[in-house]
Amino acid sequence: MFARYDVEITADGAGYKFITSSGDIYVAYFTEFVLLDPSEQEVPVVSFGFNCSRADEKKRRCYDNKIKRTIIHIIETFFYDQNDNAILYVCINNDEQARNRHITFCKWYNEFGQSFEKHSSSEVHGKLGFYGSILFKKNNPNKQKLIDSFYFTINIWGLNEG
């Protein structure tokens, strides 16, 4: 078992909270999201995100492997409870760090093991400022519909140009 931080449900019940050894507070959350399939029917998925409230903004960030292990644990727990669902992870580029977050998420995905599958937006999308991925269990019976819907929705958003 890898070391990770203790996780608790947030007061509103909508997410998970943990505090790092440096006092930073992380909140991970899942929200409902809708993709469209090629026939423009709604395909419900879950969007995943997290934010960090730094204990000391002036202090330099240091790599903390327990943060990664905790986030992975939260996602794995989600799939334990919702095996046939999918997680959409979109990196917002409001701070010019979306590409870095996307790279980090892709590295973390490699630690999920063989039972998961991920599809990501292309480099062309990245040049347009969009980075996103969809993650689901390989044995998901709706796998192809999820893949098709993910890319179809990107096209509708006009992100396949370039």
N, C-alpha and C positions, 0 to 999 in steps of 0.2 A: 504494500500500500504506500502510495506516495504521500508526502506531507502536503497538507492544504490547510487553509483557514477554516475556522468554524463558521458555518453559514446559518443564518436565521431568516425566517420569513419577515418581510417588511411589515410595518404597522398596518398598512392598508391591504395587506395580503396579495399585492400585485407583483411582488418581486422577491428577490433574495438579497440579503445584505451581509457583508463581512468587513472586518476591520483588519488592516495589515499590521505588521509589527512596527511600522513607522507611523501608524495612526491614521493612514489614509482610509477613507470609507468608500467602499465599492457597493453599488447597487446594480444588480443584474435584473433585467425585466423581459417579459414576453408579452407581446401585444398581438391582437388579431390583425391579419393583413389579407388582402385579396389579390390574387393574380387572375389573369384572364387566359383561358385556353384559346386555341385557334378558332373555335366557333363562338368566341367571346362570351362564354359561360364563366361564371365566377368559380374560382378554385381557392377555397380558404386554406391559408397557411398561417404560420406564426412568425412574427418578426422578433428577432432577439437583439438586445443591445445592453450596454452597461455604461455607467458613468462613474467617475471618481471625484470625490471631494478630498483634495489634498490637505493634510494636516498642516503643512508648511509649504506654501507656494514657492518660497525662495530656495528651499532645499532642493538640491539636484536629485532627479529621479534615478534610482538604482534598480537594476534588474532584480526581480523577485519571482523565482520559479513557483512559489506557492500561489501567486495570483493566477498564473496559467493553470495550474492543477485545480484550483478552486473553480474557475470558469468552466473548464472541461467537465468537472464533476457536476456542475449545475446543468449543463447541456445533456450529459449522459443521464442524469436523473429525469429530465424532461422526456427523453426518449424511452426510458423505462416505463413511465406512466402513459405515454402517448406514442406507442410504437409505429403507428401508421400515419403520423403527422410529418410535417417538414418544417424546418427553420430557415427563414430568409434572413440573411445578414447583409445589411446595406451600410456602407461606410460613407457618411456625410462629409463633404469636403469644406466645412465651414472654417476650419483652421489649417487648411493645406496639409493635413496629416492623414487623409483618407487612404492614400496609397500605402503608407506605413501600416495603418491598421489592417488593411486588406492582406498585406504580406504576413503580418503577425497571425491573423486568423487562419491563413492557409498553412502556416507552419504548425499551428495548434491542431489543425485538422489531421495532420500526419500522425498525431498521437492518439487518435480516436480508435484506431484498429481497423481490421478488415471488414467489419460489419456496416460501415458507413460509406456513403457516396456523396461527393460534392461536385457541383457544377458552378462555374464562375463566369462573370462577365469577361469580355475579351480586353486585350490591350487597347483596342480601338475605343472601347467604352471608357477605359481609364484616361485616355487623352481628352475625353469629353468631361472628365471629372466624376465619373460614376464607377464605383467599385461595389460589386455585390456578389453574393454566393447563395446557393440553396443547398441545404444539407438534409439528408434523410437516410433511413436504414436501407441497405441494399435489398432487403426482402420486402420493401414497401410495395403493396399491390398496385399502388397508383404511381409508381416510379416514372413511367414514360409520360404520363399526363403532367406530372410535376415539372419534368424537364422541359417539355413542350411549352407549358404555361409560363415558366420562368423566362425563356427566350422570347416568346411571343409578347409578353408584357414589356420587356425591354424594347422591342421593336415599336410597340405602341407609344412608348415614352419618347420615341425618336432618337434612341441612343445607338441604333445600329447603322447610322449614317457615318460617313467618314472615309 
